[in-house]
Structures are given as C-alpha cells and as structure tokens.
Amino acid sequence: MTNDAILKQLGYTVTQSAMAQVEKVIKNTHNFEQVEKHLITLHDQLQAHLSYIALSSNKDYFKIKNEAKGTEMISEVNEIIAHWSDKYKIDIEKVDGKDTYYVIGYK
C-alpha cells in the first residue's frame, strides 16, 4: 500500500507534511511490512467503537486511540486491541494513564 493510500484509509488529507510524517512513522515501525497488512483492518474494526488508528503527534509511531464510551465498552476495545496484537505478533506500548497505544512493530 502506498503512503498516500495509508493516509487516506486513516482519514487524513494527503499533504506534504502528512506524507513526511507517515514516512517517518513507517521507517520507525519495526518490520512495517508485517504490520501494514493488519493496521487498516484494525482501524476499520475500531471505528464502530468510536476508536481509531492515527499518526502520533509526540512520537514517530502509529497510535491506537481507544475513545469508546463507558467502562464496559472501553474494556472491550482494549481486549480487541490486545487480541489483535497477540494474533498478528505486533508489539504495542501503552501510554501511561490513557487507553492509547503506540504500534512499535512486528515482534
């Protein structure tokens, strides 16, 4: 998948700065070619729960944002994310105090 296609799938407008950022994120994501296959699928699955995958503004990683409403739904989305990570052997890092995760790369 091309960088502009990734941006479009994640809901971004394709601009020079967005293209530069996604390029940095891809280079920083360990074995991105193994992660890429599953990233958009998770993004699509999470949208039904008001959650999504985005480009981090703090680090050069994709981030998974769990913005589900209610304790039960937040827990369910966290389980979806953990299952996705385990199933596809993708290393994620939880952000302290938030239901947000950085996608580090393929284990």
PyMOL commands that set and color helices and strands:
alter all, ss='L'
color gray80, all
select helices_A, chain A and resi 3-9+16-28+32-47+71-88
alter helices_A, ss='H'
color red, helices_A
select strands_A, chain A and resi 52-55+62-65+90-94+100-106
alter strands_A, ss='S'
color yellow, strands_A
deselect
rebuild
show_as cartoon
